[in-house]
Amino acid sequence: MPIEWREGDRQLHLHNGQISLVLRVLDDGTLAQLHLGGAMPADRSYRHLGPDPFEGFSNRVGEPVPLAYPTAGTGDFRVPALVVTAANGSTALSLRYRSHRIRAGKPSLEGLPATYVEADAEAETLEVTVADGPANIEVDLRFTIFRDRPVVARSATIRNAGAAAVDVDGAMSLAMDLPDADWVMLGLAGSWARERHVVERRLVPGRQSASSTRGASGHQHNPFLALRRPTTDEAHGEAYGFSLVYSGNFLAEAEVDPYGATRVRLGIEPDTFRWRLDPGASFTTPEAIVAYSSAGLGGLSDALHSLFRERLARGTWRDRPRPVLINNWEATYFDFDADRLVQIATTARDLGVELFVLDDGWYGARDDETTSLGDWFVDRRKLPNGIDGVARRITDLGIGFGLWIEPEMVSQRSRLFEAHPDWAVGVPGRARTESRQQLVLDMARPEVVDHLESVLADVLGSAPIAYVKWDMNRNITEPWTLSLPADRQGEFFHRYILGVYELYRRLTERFPEILFESCAGGGGRFDAGILAFAPQGWTSDGTDAVERLRIQWGTSLAYPLSSMAAHVSAVPNHQVGRITPLATRAAVAFFGVFGYELDPTVLDEEQRAEIVDQIAFYRGHRELFQHGRFVRLISPFDGERDRAAWLVVSPDRRHAVVGTYRLLSRPDPGPERLRLRGLDEAATYRVTTWPGFADRLSAANDGERSGAELMTAGLVLDLERWETVVRGDFWARLFVLEAVPSAG
Ligand code: GLA
């Protein structure tokens, strides 16, 4: 049994040999969290790890008692997990144990995305009810442990058991106390077209955080935080990962107290949140995931990748090979007609592309960013035979057809805005701030969600559509909703995202065969919450290969390759003007869900031939790229930031592709080796280089090598010594490793 209750110690131990969580009901009823981390033996008492006896905070005010769900105003002065303003205005709260239940499997969270199990035997869930008497607040704390994963999932439901309304002013999904502060905090930060760069800082006394107040998780920070020991690297040492299964405003924070203990909090951003609870009403937080690794950051990513790929993503497309697609955005922007699209699709089909995506500009009268969002009917000036007409011409070519939509938005110049000006988010009497010349629809209003479901279902049902790119291109300003009274406006942001989830749920259920890809000006809402509805996301509008190395590296800390759409785009690159070789662009984009974002009709013969080879290569290794284990080798954030290397290896370790990248070449370089990881040391691999041309690099490496050699001596990587003059900057090479049957 992975969840054990020791009556005598009033101790609950969740364990599975990979992770342990020990909770104990202290003498005064406080629920303490004595340990969360490395596996510890079952059937033992750990009460000595906590304050014992504990008569409450009376004589221990301010001491770092490790709490499962901390509150404020009753002796713990650190940041709280839960703040409730009671009917009398008090925010003092102290939660005491009432009861607990252990059940097989994992319950779903109504209206919210969450990880799941396919059979009850995969997990066990503990639900502990704690309560505050004077405030009449009950809280159900849920902890799920998975049988085979070093992961615990947490959420909480807060209930008003009193006779008067109260306000929840902050309800974290997770709070976790660690006994020391010898940690480096890792976050994923950036901006548009450069999302999720790795940022690290040593923990110091006080609070350090990442957050969003934009209405979406955002380009700037990601609802993910990791802690690693200063000595932890990719392959060794302890690390924790905290991921919020949520796409709205969030807070991810570590606080170090005067005694050097660390508290991590993860949940809905409290400054932009206030939830009214009438008598009997309850509020459920989003789910938070905590993963533990004793095998470095790589081990942490392994745990999160497989959980997200196998038990967060869902639906028809969860496990299916994703099509190699071409998207017309950077090829045409708004300037196209049906013939132009068919021309692009035909050329792309001839190169091996499997699906064509029609991006922005097909609806209303949209020739630029100033009009038509919300008018989800076809623009017959551009597409006289409708979406169906162009879709059929393209599917007749033998490839799939996909469509871009941006459901949550409206242009002031649109029929929708004319008909329903009050559907746009804004505060009466206050000017609305436009961004990208568009406004946001009030997804907190059920009639808006109903309308969008109906018009979008009409579009999606009107033609053979195999794929949808769901975009969201601006953040929320002047937050306010007509659907709530003044004293409930604090609910707006969360209700907005619940509305988004509801629309996603309805459309994905109505169109189970459609592959949904999420997008938000690139990666502005790339999080575990959206992954529950769309198994892949447009990782970034930054399509430059050099920038993408950093984005994909950072993203891979938490998210699997199967979630990261990665496209080869034209040069000079549209975001940074950089010119990189076509082979390098592909060598980066292969490590994700592969596609193109360029005009293939303007390429010369040689480039087309190269693309044919690229697509054949990706298709030949697609299973590996989409479901293999991703191993990071050389970080593009380290040293002079001009090197990177990684590999992907099959679960049986018989097949791998290594990517190695040199950004800037330098004069007079020395010899270099690339030591691999994750292979079978007893196996013999046939190594071949890609692109496949005879040069000194392939001469040095191509052939049979033992796994042991590849992981200790490594590949011979004297790229610069041999090739600087020929190849210049932005040089990439792949190595394909295939295990050969052993001689004995
Ligand atoms: C966003 C997306 C792009 C493209 C444009 C269209 O920026 O990230 O890929 O779809 O919108 O307007």
Boltz pocket constraint, residues with backbone or C-beta under 6 A from the ligand:
constraints:
  - pocket:
      binder: B
      contacts: [[A, 329], [A, 359], [A, 360], [A, 404], [A, 471], [A, 473], [A, 519], [A, 520], [A, 521], [A, 522], [A, 538], [A, 540], [A, 541]]
      max_distance: 6.0
